[in-house]
């Protein structure tokens, strides 16, 4: 069995949409146009049309540095946090580095 099988599996549609929505909200709130021109707009445009297939949810999470992953984790439901945590562990991330 492939060690990273779960990492590449899509989560439920509800979890995917929650992660996508909360990610966009975080970028818009943390990087306003006045202080970070185009940053949030660029990040949102990269994910707004992503579909819930394969590892797209993890590609969204991977766009955040550790500090902002903590902020994202704090915005997510326990179900979404667990879904990401399990995938990160399956992908080989050390448990102490996973904020979800």
Wavefront OBJ file of the C-alpha trace (Angstrom):
o trace
v 0.000 0.000 0.000
v 1.203 3.484 -0.849
v 2.308 5.307 2.313
v 0.853 8.621 1.175
v -2.462 7.342 -0.142
v -4.693 9.534 2.072
v -2.710 12.696 1.249
v -3.852 12.410 -2.377
v -7.501 11.607 -1.625
v -10.077 14.368 -1.750
v -11.868 15.098 1.545
v -15.644 15.530 1.770
v -17.021 18.371 -0.337
v -17.989 20.176 2.877
v -14.423 20.086 4.220
v -12.964 21.152 0.893
v -15.329 24.115 0.553
v -14.690 25.148 4.158
v -10.900 25.087 3.704
v -11.159 26.999 0.435
v -13.527 29.634 1.880
v -11.585 30.145 5.120
v -8.321 30.399 3.169
v -9.717 33.144 0.965
v -11.101 34.977 4.018
v -7.714 34.761 5.747
v -5.805 36.179 2.789
v -8.271 39.033 2.352
v -8.230 39.885 6.084
v -4.470 39.553 6.618
v -3.293 41.146 3.376
v -5.559 44.133 2.610
v -5.186 45.800 -0.750
v -3.954 49.033 0.895
v -0.895 47.414 2.471
v -0.320 44.390 0.233
v -1.471 45.315 -3.258
v -2.578 42.341 -5.334
v -1.323 39.694 -2.844
v -4.717 38.487 -1.614
v -6.250 38.902 -5.064
v -3.544 36.699 -6.572
v -3.880 34.018 -3.876
v -7.683 33.949 -4.125
v -7.580 33.773 -7.919
v -5.271 30.737 -7.695
v -7.792 28.691 -5.703
v -11.284 30.087 -6.315
v -11.974 27.714 -9.210
v -10.283 24.630 -7.765
v -12.473 21.541 -7.586
v -12.449 18.924 -4.867
v -10.295 16.341 -6.600
v -7.157 14.491 -5.590
v -4.872 16.597 -3.346
v -6.326 20.030 -4.172
v -7.213 20.631 -0.525
v -3.576 20.042 0.423
v -2.395 22.328 -2.371
v -4.456 25.081 -0.728
v -2.990 24.394 2.722
v 0.548 24.269 1.311
v 0.234 27.901 0.155
v 0.496 29.025 3.793
v 3.641 29.361 5.877
v 3.646 27.866 9.382
v 2.453 31.077 11.055
v -0.521 31.425 8.716
v -1.301 27.690 8.911
v -1.967 28.247 12.616
v -4.340 31.102 11.744
v -6.099 28.923 9.177
v -6.369 26.023 11.623
v -8.022 28.332 14.149
v -10.709 29.244 11.594
v -11.589 25.639 10.728
v -14.074 23.222 12.236
v -12.750 20.208 14.160
v -13.746 17.979 11.228
v -11.740 20.031 8.717
v -8.754 20.251 11.066
v -8.707 16.487 11.542
v -9.023 15.867 7.812
v -5.978 18.040 7.094
v -4.027 16.700 10.074
v -4.507 13.105 8.917
v -3.381 13.979 5.403
v -0.302 15.843 6.625
v 0.682 12.918 8.844
v 0.107 10.510 5.955
v 2.305 12.734 3.789
v 5.154 12.448 6.275
v 4.961 15.747 8.159
v 6.315 15.442 11.702
v 3.413 15.620 14.163
v 4.938 18.532 16.090
v 4.905 20.682 12.937
v 1.194 20.148 12.197
v -0.990 22.959 13.578
v -4.251 21.318 12.545
l 1 2 3 4 5 6 7 8 9 10 11 12 13 14 15 16 17 18 19 20 21 22 23 24 25 26 27 28 29 30 31 32 33 34 35 36 37 38 39 40 41 42 43 44 45 46 47 48 49 50 51 52 53 54 55 56 57 58 59 60 61 62 63 64 65 66 67 68 69 70 71 72 73 74 75 76 77 78 79 80 81 82 83 84 85 86 87 88 89 90 91 92 93 94 95 96 97 98 99 100
